[in-house]
């Protein structure tokens, strides 16, 4: 992907102009646009599709504390405890002072969202779970209660789910979309940002946009919505939709030049839809690509990343991935024992889904099995069927499909089961014996599982549920966590030497941020708000107020809003 270089911005025949141009109308993009408007900047918000991005399909959870919703639920949280916990999760993905600044401002970020119409509540769910049931909007969304974390930071539920039935992402984005409209932000939907426009000294002046003809918007949106992150095994349909979309853009589009007087903010998401980039940065993972489930929308194709690289941007954490291996719901399965091909345990079964998934991916050939006894297996089926429609659809059905088609095995004894799954019987017997003996004598769990979830496996019969990366029915979900490097004080995109690229900012999953070292539920939206507000604020401040814009172009620009 190349850039367009011009000698004089004033000599360019710009079709549209604004103080700040935001590329990508997902969660981070909406936040950046709204924050820039609060800074009195005029804003154009561009999206290749109809807006919403991956955020609209998400759980709509933001990680924050100490908030009034926690206090209403009876929890006393502090910035220090939140910071102590996140230091273990975030690591060195950002500077220590950046993480501290995020923790100190996270409750304010929630209130800022409330001011833009997002609703939260204090109804708490306190058991271990991937996503809270209907009517519960505050929960432990990470590893806070796991012994290894709890001994260093006092646990508190910090996952705030947007209020509304089903997944909260749709409600979250509906509120932000309505606020975007209320705040007089110009939209360019069904418009693909193609290339950055720069001056000869390297400053970003604007963006070249491929605008799809209005009569083709509905057709394109229908193609986009066919490829939902909720629908598994969608590789073939995705490729068909992308081919058709490229044809539409080639035949029914026009090129538009959009000027950004203060800056361009890239909020284009990650690159889960770019097999080329996945293969470049993690070949071992890429070999499973065709059986994996991309937890992203089609806009997450690395386009923003490549636009940044075209003007000299540095990238980071490109091999960092969110790899989700769901064990619960149903919660009964948390009593199981996860083993690798060598017959050993390697991660706590109650850990956060991406910690489990990441560890599964690191095992030999990505092979793993969850071992449960017959009682637990039967209870998991009953729980899956009776857990309510929403959870049944998104958690129960995939689990039952995996039971039926994913290679589940049953053995009357541990040794019998071991032979069926290709594990050395003596090693697996030793693992189960150690697990059960530790429970019997009160020893801590070997891999750090919470005591209340530890139950003996027993002698048999025992079931092995296939959790291997190569098993398409295990529904391994993934998304990318790396992106453009930014100055952590301003959100400006930087070069390899750390110097900022004038006029270019990035936020959300398009940039290295809080989420980039590892992922817990709520951290992506939290980072999108934190980094989106940062980029929007500083892009607005960078605007050189001027009156050189021709009156005719002003009128045309106002008319199109």
C-alpha positions, 0 to 999 in steps of 0.5 A: 500500500502506497501513500500519496505525496503532495507539494502543497495542501492548499493546491489540492482539490479536496472534496471534503474537509474537517479538522479531524478525520477518523477512519473506522466507526467502531467503538474506538472510532466513535469515542475518538470522534466524540472526544474531538467534537468536545474539543470544538473540532469539526469531524468526519467519521469514515467506515467501509461498511455501515458502522458499528465494527466488531464492538457492536458484536461484542459483549459490551463489557468495559473494565473499570474501577472504582465505579459508582456501580461497584459501590452500589453493589456493595464492593469497595474497590480502589485504584491501587488494587485495580492497578496491582491486578492489571500490572499482572495482566497488562505487563509491559504492553504500556509504560507503568505511568500509562497503566496508572493513568488509565486506572485513575481515569477508568471510572471517569471514562465510564461516567463519560460513556454514561453521558453519551447514553450508555447504560450500566447497572450494579446487578452483580454475578459473582461466580466464575463465568465467561459472560454473565447471565441475563439481568446481571451487569457487573462481574469478575471478567478476568482472573481476579479470583484466581489464587495466583492473582488474588494473593497479590491484589484484592479481587473486585468485579470490574467487568461492567456490561452495557445494560440490555438483553443479549450481548451488550455490544449492540446496546453500547454501539447504539448509544454511541451512534446516537450520540454521534448523530446528536453531535453533528459529526459527518459520516462517510459510510460505505467508504473505504479509506485507501491511502494516506495523503502526505506532504513531502516532509512526512506530515499526514494531510488527509486520506484518499477514500473510495466511496461506494455508490449509494444505490449499492450500500444495501447490497454491500451491507447485506454481504457484510452482515452475512459474515457475522462473528457469531456464526462459526465455520464462515471461511467459505462464505466470507471469501465469497462475500469479500470477492463480491464486495471487491467487485462492487467497489471496483465498479460502483465507486468514486475516489474522494480526497478528504482533508484533515487539518488537525489529524487522521485517527486510525481506528480500523481494528486488528488484522484477523482477516489477513491471513498474510499478516497472520502467517508473517508474524506467527506461522505456527498459529497460521497453520490452523487458520482455516479451522479457527473462528475469527472473533472480528468483523471483515473490517479487521483486515489490517488496512489501517496498519498497512496505511500507517506502515506506508508512511513509516509507522512502527508496529509492535506485538504483532505476534500477540493474539487473543485465543479463546478456549471456552470451558464454561458455560456450562459451569460443570466443566470447570471441575474437569482436568485439562491435559496435553498430549504428554498427559500433563496439566498445563493451565488452571481450568478456571483461568480466563478463556484467553489464558487457556487458549493461549496455553493450548496453542503452546502445547505440542501441535496445539493438542489438549483434552478436557477430562471429566467424570460421567457425573460431570459430563451428564450435568454439563449436558443438562446445564447446557440445555437449561441455561436460557436461550441466549447462553444456549445459543452461544455457549451450549450449542457449540459445546454440544456440537463438539461433544457430538462431532469433535472426537469426544472419547469415553473410557471405563478407566483412565488407562483405557481413555488414554489409549483412545486419545493417544496419551501414554497411560501411565503418565495420564494415570499419574496426573489424575492420581496426583490431582485427586490425592491433592484434593483428598489431603488438602494440598493446593492445586498443582496449576492454581485452580480455585479450591471451590471448583476442585472435584476428584475425577475418580477411576471411571468412566471418564470422558475426554472432550477434544479441545485441540486447536486442530478441532474445528468443532472446539470453536477456537476464537481468536483476534489480533492484539498488536498494531501501530506503535503510538506515543502513549501521551498523545496517541500519535503514531510513531516511527521506529525511532520513536518520533511521531508522524505529524497528523497521524493518530491511532486508537483501539485494536489498530494500535498497541495498547492495554490489551496487547500483552494479553486480554481479559473481558472488558479491556478492549473496550476500556482501551478503546475509550482510553486511547480513543479519547486520547487521540481525539483530544490531541488531534483536535488540539493540533488543529490550526484554525484557519479561514482559507477554506473556500466558501463554495467548499464550506457550503458543499461540506455542510450540505453533505453532513 
